[in-house]
Amino acid sequence: MKPCPICGKPPVEASRPFCSERCREVDLNRWLSGSYAIPAREIDDEDDMDEPK
């Protein structure tokens, strides 16, 4: 099993994949505050989105 993504401790079944409710809430706060971001590619105005690739 992978370690807790916040602190590295072994996960607990009730809070998987985290080790505790605290680490689960730290992760949620990071998502809500914008600390985490999903990478995206900017689309140029010249790109034709209707054209099949």
PDB file of N, CA, C, O and CB in Angstrom:
ATOM      1  N   MET A   1       0.836  -1.177   0.000  1.00  0.00           N
ATOM      2  CA  MET A   1       0.000   0.000   0.000  1.00  0.00           C
ATOM      3  C   MET A   1       0.886   1.248   0.000  1.00  0.00           C
ATOM      4  O   MET A   1       1.924   1.277   0.661  1.00  0.00           O
ATOM      5  CB  MET A   1      -0.954  -0.006   1.216  1.00  0.00           C
ATOM      6  N   LYS A   2       0.478   2.262  -0.734  1.00  0.00           N
ATOM      7  CA  LYS A   2       1.241   3.509  -0.801  1.00  0.00           C
ATOM      8  C   LYS A   2       1.122   4.271   0.515  1.00  0.00           C
ATOM      9  O   LYS A   2       0.098   4.186   1.192  1.00  0.00           O
ATOM     10  CB  LYS A   2       0.752   4.387  -1.975  1.00  0.00           C
ATOM     11  N   PRO A   3       2.171   5.017   0.882  1.00  0.00           N
ATOM     12  CA  PRO A   3       2.105   5.820   2.106  1.00  0.00           C
ATOM     13  C   PRO A   3       1.182   7.023   1.936  1.00  0.00           C
ATOM     14  O   PRO A   3       0.811   7.386   0.820  1.00  0.00           O
ATOM     15  CB  PRO A   3       3.505   6.290   2.508  1.00  0.00           C
ATOM     16  N   CYS A   4       0.827   7.620   3.040  1.00  0.00           N
ATOM     17  CA  CYS A   4       0.003   8.832   3.050  1.00  0.00           C
ATOM     18  C   CYS A   4       0.681   9.896   2.189  1.00  0.00           C
ATOM     19  O   CYS A   4       1.864  10.172   2.384  1.00  0.00           O
ATOM     20  CB  CYS A   4      -0.217   9.354   4.512  1.00  0.00           C
ATOM     21  N   PRO A   5      -0.039  10.499   1.244  1.00  0.00           N
ATOM     22  CA  PRO A   5       0.575  11.497   0.370  1.00  0.00           C
ATOM     23  C   PRO A   5       0.943  12.805   1.086  1.00  0.00           C
ATOM     24  O   PRO A   5       1.684  13.620   0.536  1.00  0.00           O
ATOM     25  CB  PRO A   5      -0.358  11.800  -0.767  1.00  0.00           C
ATOM     26  N   ILE A   6       0.441  13.007   2.286  1.00  0.00           N
ATOM     27  CA  ILE A   6       0.736  14.237   3.026  1.00  0.00           C
ATOM     28  C   ILE A   6       1.959  14.069   3.925  1.00  0.00           C
ATOM     29  O   ILE A   6       2.876  14.890   3.880  1.00  0.00           O
ATOM     30  CB  ILE A   6      -0.474  14.654   3.865  1.00  0.00           C
ATOM     31  N   CYS A   7       1.982  13.014   4.743  1.00  0.00           N
ATOM     32  CA  CYS A   7       3.071  12.877   5.719  1.00  0.00           C
ATOM     33  C   CYS A   7       3.939  11.640   5.527  1.00  0.00           C
ATOM     34  O   CYS A   7       5.001  11.538   6.142  1.00  0.00           O
ATOM     35  CB  CYS A   7       2.502  12.853   7.092  1.00  0.00           C
ATOM     36  N   GLY A   8       3.511  10.692   4.684  1.00  0.00           N
ATOM     37  CA  GLY A   8       4.317   9.510   4.414  1.00  0.00           C
ATOM     38  C   GLY A   8       4.095   8.335   5.350  1.00  0.00           C
ATOM     39  O   GLY A   8       4.721   7.290   5.177  1.00  0.00           O
ATOM     40  N   LYS A   9       3.220   8.480   6.338  1.00  0.00           N
ATOM     41  CA  LYS A   9       2.927   7.373   7.247  1.00  0.00           C
ATOM     42  C   LYS A   9       2.046   6.347   6.540  1.00  0.00           C
ATOM     43  O   LYS A   9       1.442   6.657   5.514  1.00  0.00           O
ATOM     44  CB  LYS A   9       2.236   7.886   8.539  1.00  0.00           C
ATOM     45  N   PRO A  10       1.966   5.124   7.078  1.00  0.00           N
ATOM     46  CA  PRO A  10       1.082   4.115   6.483  1.00  0.00           C
ATOM     47  C   PRO A  10      -0.378   4.574   6.555  1.00  0.00           C
ATOM     48  O   PRO A  10      -0.791   5.162   7.554  1.00  0.00           O
ATOM     49  CB  PRO A  10       1.253   2.751   7.202  1.00  0.00           C
ATOM     50  N   PRO A  11      -1.160   4.312   5.506  1.00  0.00           N
ATOM     51  CA  PRO A  11      -2.568   4.728   5.515  1.00  0.00           C
ATOM     52  C   PRO A  11      -3.403   3.903   6.488  1.00  0.00           C
ATOM     53  O   PRO A  11      -3.055   2.773   6.829  1.00  0.00           O
ATOM     54  CB  PRO A  11      -3.157   4.616   4.115  1.00  0.00           C
ATOM     55  N   VAL A  12      -4.505   4.491   6.925  1.00  0.00           N
ATOM     56  CA  VAL A  12      -5.469   3.821   7.797  1.00  0.00           C
ATOM     57  C   VAL A  12      -6.720   3.590   6.959  1.00  0.00           C
ATOM     58  O   VAL A  12      -7.147   4.481   6.225  1.00  0.00           O
ATOM     59  CB  VAL A  12      -5.785   4.672   9.103  1.00  0.00           C
ATOM     60  N   GLU A  13      -7.306   2.409   7.061  1.00  0.00           N
ATOM     61  CA  GLU A  13      -8.446   2.035   6.221  1.00  0.00           C
ATOM     62  C   GLU A  13      -9.566   3.075   6.253  1.00  0.00           C
ATOM     63  O   GLU A  13     -10.153   3.371   5.212  1.00  0.00           O
ATOM     64  CB  GLU A  13      -8.991   0.690   6.663  1.00  0.00           C
ATOM     65  N   ALA A  14      -9.867   3.625   7.401  1.00  0.00           N
ATOM     66  CA  ALA A  14     -10.973   4.584   7.524  1.00  0.00           C
ATOM     67  C   ALA A  14     -10.698   5.902   6.798  1.00  0.00           C
ATOM     68  O   ALA A  14     -11.636   6.615   6.441  1.00  0.00           O
ATOM     69  CB  ALA A  14     -11.250   4.864   8.990  1.00  0.00           C
ATOM     70  N   SER A  15      -9.429   6.232   6.576  1.00  0.00           N
ATOM     71  CA  SER A  15      -9.077   7.511   5.946  1.00  0.00           C
ATOM     72  C   SER A  15      -8.297   7.334   4.650  1.00  0.00           C
ATOM     73  O   SER A  15      -7.713   8.295   4.149  1.00  0.00           O
ATOM     74  CB  SER A  15      -8.267   8.354   6.907  1.00  0.00           C
ATOM     75  N   ARG A  16      -8.276   6.131   4.102  1.00  0.00           N
ATOM     76  CA  ARG A  16      -7.474   5.859   2.900  1.00  0.00           C
ATOM     77  C   ARG A  16      -7.697   6.879   1.819  1.00  0.00           C
ATOM     78  O   ARG A  16      -8.843   7.276   1.610  1.00  0.00           O
ATOM     79  CB  ARG A  16      -7.783   4.492   2.359  1.00  0.00           C
ATOM     80  N   PRO A  17      -6.691   7.328   1.125  1.00  0.00           N
ATOM     81  CA  PRO A  17      -5.288   6.911   1.169  1.00  0.00           C
ATOM     82  C   PRO A  17      -4.459   7.656   2.215  1.00  0.00           C
ATOM     83  O   PRO A  17      -3.230   7.615   2.175  1.00  0.00           O
ATOM     84  CB  PRO A  17      -4.665   7.104  -0.182  1.00  0.00           C
ATOM     85  N   PHE A  18      -5.113   8.324   3.131  1.00  0.00           N
ATOM     86  CA  PHE A  18      -4.420   9.114   4.149  1.00  0.00           C
ATOM     87  C   PHE A  18      -4.270   8.312   5.434  1.00  0.00           C
ATOM     88  O   PHE A  18      -4.917   7.281   5.618  1.00  0.00           O
ATOM     89  CB  PHE A  18      -5.174  10.427   4.424  1.00  0.00           C
ATOM     90  N   CYS A  19      -3.397   8.808   6.332  1.00  0.00           N
ATOM     91  CA  CYS A  19      -3.171   8.112   7.602  1.00  0.00           C
ATOM     92  C   CYS A  19      -4.115   8.599   8.695  1.00  0.00           C
ATOM     93  O   CYS A  19      -4.263   7.945   9.727  1.00  0.00           O
ATOM     94  CB  CYS A  19      -1.727   8.295   8.051  1.00  0.00           C
ATOM     95  N   SER A  20      -4.756   9.749   8.472  1.00  0.00           N
ATOM     96  CA  SER A  20      -5.623  10.315   9.508  1.00  0.00           C
ATOM     97  C   SER A  20      -6.603  11.301   8.887  1.00  0.00           C
ATOM     98  O   SER A  20      -6.455  11.711   7.735  1.00  0.00           O
ATOM     99  CB  SER A  20      -4.785  11.009  10.607  1.00  0.00           C
ATOM    100  N   GLU A  21      -7.588  11.665   9.664  1.00  0.00           N
ATOM    101  CA  GLU A  21      -8.552  12.674   9.221  1.00  0.00           C
ATOM    102  C   GLU A  21      -7.851  14.019   9.027  1.00  0.00           C
ATOM    103  O   GLU A  21      -8.220  14.793   8.144  1.00  0.00           O
ATOM    104  CB  GLU A  21      -9.711  12.810  10.242  1.00  0.00           C
ATOM    105  N   ARG A  22      -6.843  14.293   9.850  1.00  0.00           N
ATOM    106  CA  ARG A  22      -6.092  15.546   9.725  1.00  0.00           C
ATOM    107  C   ARG A  22      -5.422  15.644   8.356  1.00  0.00           C
ATOM    108  O   ARG A  22      -5.524  16.678   7.696  1.00  0.00           O
ATOM    109  CB  ARG A  22      -5.036  15.655  10.840  1.00  0.00           C
ATOM    110  N   CYS A  23      -4.739  14.585   7.921  1.00  0.00           N
ATOM    111  CA  CYS A  23      -4.076  14.613   6.610  1.00  0.00           C
ATOM    112  C   CYS A  23      -5.103  14.702   5.488  1.00  0.00           C
ATOM    113  O   CYS A  23      -4.852  15.350   4.471  1.00  0.00           O
ATOM    114  CB  CYS A  23      -3.195  13.363   6.421  1.00  0.00           C
ATOM    115  N   ARG A  24      -6.247  14.064   5.659  1.00  0.00           N
ATOM    116  CA  ARG A  24      -7.319  14.158   4.659  1.00  0.00           C
ATOM    117  C   ARG A  24      -7.778  15.616   4.529  1.00  0.00           C
ATOM    118  O   ARG A  24      -7.988  16.102   3.418  1.00  0.00           O
ATOM    119  CB  ARG A  24      -8.521  13.238   5.047  1.00  0.00           C
ATOM    120  N   GLU A  25      -7.932  16.308   5.657  1.00  0.00           N
ATOM    121  CA  GLU A  25      -8.373  17.701   5.643  1.00  0.00           C
ATOM    122  C   GLU A  25      -7.291  18.639   5.104  1.00  0.00           C
ATOM    123  O   GLU A  25      -7.610  19.628   4.444  1.00  0.00           O
ATOM    124  CB  GLU A  25      -8.778  18.133   7.046  1.00  0.00           C
ATOM    125  N   VAL A  26      -6.026  18.345   5.374  1.00  0.00           N
ATOM    126  CA  VAL A  26      -4.925  19.137   4.812  1.00  0.00           C
ATOM    127  C   VAL A  26      -4.973  19.051   3.292  1.00  0.00           C
ATOM    128  O   VAL A  26      -4.831  20.065   2.609  1.00  0.00           O
ATOM    129  CB  VAL A  26      -3.544  18.643   5.348  1.00  0.00           C
ATOM    130  N   ASP A  27      -5.174  17.848   2.759  1.00  0.00           N
ATOM    131  CA  ASP A  27      -5.250  17.655   1.311  1.00  0.00           C
ATOM    132  C   ASP A  27      -6.438  18.408   0.720  1.00  0.00           C
ATOM    133  O   ASP A  27      -6.297  19.073  -0.306  1.00  0.00           O
ATOM    134  CB  ASP A  27      -5.353  16.163   0.975  1.00  0.00           C
ATOM    135  N   LEU A  28      -7.603  18.312   1.352  1.00  0.00           N
ATOM    136  CA  LEU A  28      -8.789  19.018   0.873  1.00  0.00           C
ATOM    137  C   LEU A  28      -8.544  20.527   0.867  1.00  0.00           C
ATOM    138  O   LEU A  28      -8.904  21.214  -0.089  1.00  0.00           O
ATOM    139  CB  LEU A  28     -10.014  18.675   1.748  1.00  0.00           C
ATOM    140  N   ASN A  29      -7.935  21.037   1.928  1.00  0.00           N
ATOM    141  CA  ASN A  29      -7.640  22.467   2.001  1.00  0.00           C
ATOM    142  C   ASN A  29      -6.701  22.899   0.873  1.00  0.00           C
ATOM    143  O   ASN A  29      -6.861  23.983   0.313  1.00  0.00           O
ATOM    144  CB  ASN A  29      -7.022  22.811   3.360  1.00  0.00           C
ATOM    145  N   ARG A  30      -5.735  22.065   0.544  1.00  0.00           N
ATOM    146  CA  ARG A  30      -4.817  22.396  -0.555  1.00  0.00           C
ATOM    147  C   ARG A  30      -5.559  22.479  -1.885  1.00  0.00           C
ATOM    148  O   ARG A  30      -5.279  23.363  -2.694  1.00  0.00           O
ATOM    149  CB  ARG A  30      -3.690  21.354  -0.648  1.00  0.00           C
ATOM    150  N   TRP A  31      -6.505  21.565  -2.119  1.00  0.00           N
ATOM    151  CA  TRP A  31      -7.306  21.629  -3.346  1.00  0.00           C
ATOM    152  C   TRP A  31      -8.164  22.892  -3.365  1.00  0.00           C
ATOM    153  O   TRP A  31      -8.217  23.597  -4.373  1.00  0.00           O
ATOM    154  CB  TRP A  31      -8.199  20.379  -3.475  1.00  0.00           C
ATOM    155  N   LEU A  32      -8.831  23.173  -2.251  1.00  0.00           N
ATOM    156  CA  LEU A  32      -9.749  24.312  -2.205  1.00  0.00           C
ATOM    157  C   LEU A  32      -9.034  25.658  -2.262  1.00  0.00           C
ATOM    158  O   LEU A  32      -9.598  26.635  -2.756  1.00  0.00           O
ATOM    159  CB  LEU A  32     -10.582  24.241  -0.953  1.00  0.00           C
ATOM    160  N   SER A  33      -7.809  25.720  -1.767  1.00  0.00           N
ATOM    161  CA  SER A  33      -7.066  26.982  -1.780  1.00  0.00           C
ATOM    162  C   SER A  33      -6.294  27.199  -3.081  1.00  0.00           C
ATOM    163  O   SER A  33      -5.700  28.259  -3.281  1.00  0.00           O
ATOM    164  CB  SER A  33      -6.106  27.024  -0.611  1.00  0.00           C
ATOM    165  N   GLY A  34      -6.299  26.207  -3.959  1.00  0.00           N
ATOM    166  CA  GLY A  34      -5.613  26.350  -5.239  1.00  0.00           C
ATOM    167  C   GLY A  34      -4.149  25.957  -5.211  1.00  0.00           C
ATOM    168  O   GLY A  34      -3.424  26.230  -6.167  1.00  0.00           O
ATOM    169  N   SER A  35      -3.696  25.320  -4.135  1.00  0.00           N
ATOM    170  CA  SER A  35      -2.302  24.874  -4.071  1.00  0.00           C
ATOM    171  C   SER A  35      -2.017  23.780  -5.090  1.00  0.00           C
ATOM    172  O   SER A  35      -0.908  23.685  -5.615  1.00  0.00           O
ATOM    173  CB  SER A  35      -1.971  24.374  -2.669  1.00  0.00           C
ATOM    174  N   TYR A  36      -3.012  22.964  -5.364  1.00  0.00           N
ATOM    175  CA  TYR A  36      -2.883  21.924  -6.380  1.00  0.00           C
ATOM    176  C   TYR A  36      -3.507  22.450  -7.664  1.00  0.00           C
ATOM    177  O   TYR A  36      -4.485  23.197  -7.630  1.00  0.00           O
ATOM    178  CB  TYR A  36      -3.561  20.582  -5.925  1.00  0.00           C
ATOM    179  N   ALA A  37      -2.948  22.063  -8.770  1.00  0.00           N
ATOM    180  CA  ALA A  37      -3.510  22.453 -10.061  1.00  0.00           C
ATOM    181  C   ALA A  37      -3.293  21.327 -11.055  1.00  0.00           C
ATOM    182  O   ALA A  37      -2.273  20.639 -11.014  1.00  0.00           O
ATOM    183  CB  ALA A  37      -2.871  23.773 -10.576  1.00  0.00           C
ATOM    184  N   ILE A  38      -4.233  21.146 -11.927  1.00  0.00           N
ATOM    185  CA  ILE A  38      -4.115  20.158 -12.986  1.00  0.00           C
ATOM    186  C   ILE A  38      -3.509  20.874 -14.188  1.00  0.00           C
ATOM    187  O   ILE A  38      -4.049  21.883 -14.641  1.00  0.00           O
ATOM    188  CB  ILE A  38      -5.509  19.500 -13.335  1.00  0.00           C
ATOM    189  N   PRO A  39      -2.388  20.362 -14.711  1.00  0.00           N
ATOM    190  CA  PRO A  39      -1.753  21.043 -15.840  1.00  0.00           C
ATOM    191  C   PRO A  39      -2.667  21.069 -17.059  1.00  0.00           C
ATOM    192  O   PRO A  39      -3.387  20.108 -17.333  1.00  0.00           O
ATOM    193  CB  PRO A  39      -0.431  20.364 -16.194  1.00  0.00           C
ATOM    194  N   ALA A  40      -2.628  22.162 -17.772  1.00  0.00           N
ATOM    195  CA  ALA A  40      -3.448  22.309 -18.977  1.00  0.00           C
ATOM    196  C   ALA A  40      -2.605  22.943 -20.071  1.00  0.00           C
ATOM    197  O   ALA A  40      -1.637  23.654 -19.800  1.00  0.00           O
ATOM    198  CB  ALA A  40      -4.722  23.167 -18.694  1.00  0.00           C
ATOM    199  N   ARG A  41      -2.983  22.677 -21.291  1.00  0.00           N
ATOM    200  CA  ARG A  41      -2.285  23.244 -22.437  1.00  0.00           C
ATOM    201  C   ARG A  41      -3.123  24.396 -22.955  1.00  0.00           C
ATOM    202  O   ARG A  41      -4.328  24.258 -23.164  1.00  0.00           O
ATOM    203  CB  ARG A  41      -2.034  22.172 -23.552  1.00  0.00           C
ATOM    204  N   GLU A  42      -2.476  25.536 -23.161  1.00  0.00           N
ATOM    205  CA  GLU A  42      -3.201  26.685 -23.704  1.00  0.00           C
ATOM    206  C   GLU A  42      -3.487  26.450 -25.172  1.00  0.00           C
ATOM    207  O   GLU A  42      -2.641  25.932 -25.902  1.00  0.00           O
ATOM    208  CB  GLU A  42      -2.401  27.996 -23.510  1.00  0.00           C
ATOM    209  N   ILE A  43      -4.671  26.828 -25.603  1.00  0.00           N
ATOM    210  CA  ILE A  43      -5.071  26.679 -26.992  1.00  0.00           C
ATOM    211  C   ILE A  43      -4.872  28.012 -27.689  1.00  0.00           C
ATOM    212  O   ILE A  43      -5.372  29.043 -27.239  1.00  0.00           O
ATOM    213  CB  ILE A  43      -6.545  26.198 -27.110  1.00  0.00           C
ATOM    214  N   ASP A  44      -4.132  27.981 -28.799  1.00  0.00           N
ATOM    215  CA  ASP A  44      -3.920  29.193 -29.591  1.00  0.00           C
ATOM    216  C   ASP A  44      -5.203  29.557 -30.311  1.00  0.00           C
ATOM    217  O   ASP A  44      -6.004  28.686 -30.652  1.00  0.00           O
ATOM    218  CB  ASP A  44      -2.766  29.004 -30.602  1.00  0.00           C
ATOM    219  N   ASP A  45      -5.395  30.851 -30.541  1.00  0.00           N
ATOM    220  CA  ASP A  45      -6.567  31.310 -31.290  1.00  0.00           C
ATOM    221  C   ASP A  45      -6.563  30.758 -32.708  1.00  0.00           C
ATOM    222  O   ASP A  45      -7.620  30.604 -33.320  1.00  0.00           O
ATOM    223  CB  ASP A  45      -6.614  32.840 -31.325  1.00  0.00           C
ATOM    224  N   GLU A  46      -5.376  30.460 -33.233  1.00  0.00           N
ATOM    225  CA  GLU A  46      -5.260  29.960 -34.593  1.00  0.00           C
ATOM    226  C   GLU A  46      -5.681  28.500 -34.719  1.00  0.00           C
ATOM    227  O   GLU A  46      -5.996  28.042 -35.817  1.00  0.00           O
ATOM    228  CB  GLU A  46      -3.846  30.124 -35.076  1.00  0.00           C
ATOM    229  N   ASP A  47      -5.689  27.767 -33.609  1.00  0.00           N
ATOM    230  CA  ASP A  47      -6.101  26.362 -33.654  1.00  0.00           C
ATOM    231  C   ASP A  47      -7.568  26.260 -34.025  1.00  0.00           C
ATOM    232  O   ASP A  47      -8.404  26.984 -33.486  1.00  0.00           O
ATOM    233  CB  ASP A  47      -5.844  25.670 -32.303  1.00  0.00           C
ATOM    234  N   ASP A  48      -7.875  25.370 -34.937  1.00  0.00           N
ATOM    235  CA  ASP A  48      -9.262  25.151 -35.332  1.00  0.00           C
ATOM    236  C   ASP A  48      -9.787  23.956 -34.544  1.00  0.00           C
ATOM    237  O   ASP A  48      -9.438  22.814 -34.845  1.00  0.00           O
ATOM    238  CB  ASP A  48      -9.391  24.916 -36.880  1.00  0.00           C
ATOM    239  N   MET A  49     -10.618  24.209 -33.544  1.00  0.00           N
ATOM    240  CA  MET A  49     -11.108  23.140 -32.687  1.00  0.00           C
ATOM    241  C   MET A  49     -12.134  22.260 -33.391  1.00  0.00           C
ATOM    242  O   MET A  49     -12.386  21.143 -32.941  1.00  0.00           O
ATOM    243  CB  MET A  49     -11.708  23.720 -31.432  1.00  0.00           C
ATOM    244  N   ASP A  50     -12.735  22.734 -34.488  1.00  0.00           N
ATOM    245  CA  ASP A  50     -13.727  21.942 -35.206  1.00  0.00           C
ATOM    246  C   ASP A  50     -13.079  20.918 -36.134  1.00  0.00           C
ATOM    247  O   ASP A  50     -13.738  19.974 -36.572  1.00  0.00           O
ATOM    248  CB  ASP A  50     -14.640  22.853 -36.004  1.00  0.00           C
ATOM    249  N   GLU A  51     -11.817  21.095 -36.429  1.00  0.00           N
ATOM    250  CA  GLU A  51     -11.118  20.217 -37.356  1.00  0.00           C
ATOM    251  C   GLU A  51     -10.698  18.934 -36.644  1.00  0.00           C
ATOM    252  O   GLU A  51     -10.014  18.999 -35.622  1.00  0.00           O
ATOM    253  CB  GLU A  51      -9.891  20.929 -37.960  1.00  0.00           C
ATOM    254  N   PRO A  52     -11.100  17.752 -37.168  1.00  0.00           N
ATOM    255  CA  PRO A  52     -10.693  16.496 -36.525  1.00  0.00           C
ATOM    256  C   PRO A  52      -9.186  16.299 -36.627  1.00  0.00           C
ATOM    257  O   PRO A  52      -8.549  16.729 -37.589  1.00  0.00           O
ATOM    258  CB  PRO A  52     -11.425  15.299 -37.161  1.00  0.00           C
ATOM    259  N   LYS A  53      -8.639  15.648 -35.625  1.00  0.00           N
ATOM    260  CA  LYS A  53      -7.184  15.422 -35.614  1.00  0.00           C
ATOM    261  C   LYS A  53      -6.860  14.007 -35.959  1.00  0.00           C
ATOM    262  O   LYS A  53      -5.688  13.634 -35.999  1.00  0.00           O
ATOM    263  CB  LYS A  53      -6.586  15.763 -34.264  1.00  0.00           C
TER     264      LYS A  53
END
